[in-house]
Amino acid sequence: MTEIREAATLVLVRDGAGGPEVLLLRRTRDAVFLPGFDVFPGGAVSDVDEAPVDRTTALRECFEEAGVLVVRDSAGALTTHTVPELEERRRLDAGEQALAEYCERAGLTPATDGLFYLGRWITPPGPPRRFDTRFFLAPVPAGQTAWPDGTETIEAFWLTPEQALAEHGRGERLLVPPTLGTLRQIQGFRSVTDLVASLADLTPYEAPSEDWPIRSGTLAAGAAGYDEARFLDPAAGGHTTGRIEPGEAVAVTPAVTRLTAPNPGVMTGPGTNTYILRTDREMLVVDPGPDDGAHVEAILAATGGRIDRILLTHTHLDHTPASHRLRERTGARLVFRRPAGGLAHHDYDLEPDHEPADGDHLVPGLRVLGTPGHAGNHLAFLWEPEGLLLAGDLVMQSSTVVIDPPDGHLGDYLATLRRLLDEPVAYLLPGHGQLMADPWAVFDYLITHRHRREHKVLSCLARAPEGIETEALLARVYDDVPAAIHPVAARSLEAHLEKLVDEGRVRRSRKRVQLVG
């Protein structure tokens, strides 16, 4: 298991013409951690960092990477000490001197007591480096400049949070969820003074860090099943299994039960989830799944044989076939959107009794969301009383969903994810896998994941101005995944190229691809 290192980050904020501006530094393309991403200055705790360690680390890392040290002047006011030259900054980076030693020689007082705490983020499992990072904010003078060190960071940008978020949304700037979450915390202010005044009422974001007990042991924070174990067993009594058991009825809440079909696989994970929603008026079943006899009987047992309506997030064949038998047995009405004609993997034998529109309330508190991307007819259902999004194949635990043109469309998928950032979703109930918390962080990750791959596509095309065969482009863009996965990756590449052609950024001629301009 990758070691989790203690770290700290500093958000510098200055007044600008359009409101408060933050400093973002662009990491080098060959960096091991977050290559090409824009980040706040920050890094790992050093053995020579003095107490308070996290705040000292934040100040030191900002000085090393940006040449800006937040200090107190002789009157005790916050100001900055700026050093474009690299010699002293590199000595700090190498651990040859502590920040306290540098400040003593320079007659400076580091402003550890002048930083505002914003929250704590922990890198989820998977990346080659993981950090447990405290985020702090420091106001700096208007007109403050920064000097990247040229080693870890190569460009500096002062942007309003709104600018940075908009550019990320358009795929122009790569930002990770902690950066995005922090930008949202501090957006919407007219001045640094207003922003700082608001921090007294800020509730910092605190990523879960403690192991959670389950029947067979514990789950580490960020592990698959961790969010669900915390949700179902908030008293930490060790009552959950931490995994999906096909056929087991899981009471997510008194209103919502999950049954997982016995159809595990590469594309379906542990199996297709069927959700039963009990409302004051109706018994609803969402995504009945495969036509498996035991699964159908389990659904009927969980509903007491009564099903008023069957709701389908989409009509892919791992979500719909059991609808036929359930409809015959119960007389349930079918609610879904018809797919376009001639597509693979859709159930064309079903006819809807009702094709809902985006925003419709099927019953009080259950709102329909049009969510195209994975499939053109994809819907999600938001159970507003509990903030539960029955998400279908919008998200998939521990993986990303396949976007397979012509049915899937990457531009639509990204627009759907951006739209969902503004919806009151508290938890995700995916079509495959367990409950997921912090949905906005999930959406941020998925958007960034796709943008990162798109940047790689564009970078590879830029190095081949005369154009390149699609097969050769696939090998370059997906050189970080095993060749055995390339057939699936080819569909994802097709989705990226379709989006870029739609945007006028790429042209295609038979199997050849070329960057426009």
Beta strands, then each sheet from edge to edge (+ up, - down):
strand 1: 4-16
strand 2: 19-27
strand 3: 38-39
strand 4: 42-44
strand 5: 68-72
strand 6: 78-82
strand 7: 109-110
strand 8: 116-122
strand 9: 130-139
strand 10: 153-159
strand 11: 205-206
strand 12: 212-214
strand 13: 217-219
strand 14: 250-251
strand 15: 256-260
strand 16: 273-278
strand 17: 283-286
strand 18: 309-311
strand 19: 333-335
strand 20: 361-363
strand 21: 366-370
strand 22: 379-383
strand 23: 388-392
strand 24: 427-430
strand 25: 468-469
strand 26: 506-509
strand 27: 512-515
sheet 1: 3+ 2- 1+ 4-
sheet 2: 3+ 2- 1+ 9+ 8- 11-
sheet 3: 3+ 2- 10+
sheet 4: 6+ 5- 7+
sheet 5: 12+ 13-
sheet 6: 14+ 15- 16+ 17- 18- 19-
sheet 7: 20+ 21- 22+ 23- 24-
sheet 8: 25+ 27- 26+
end
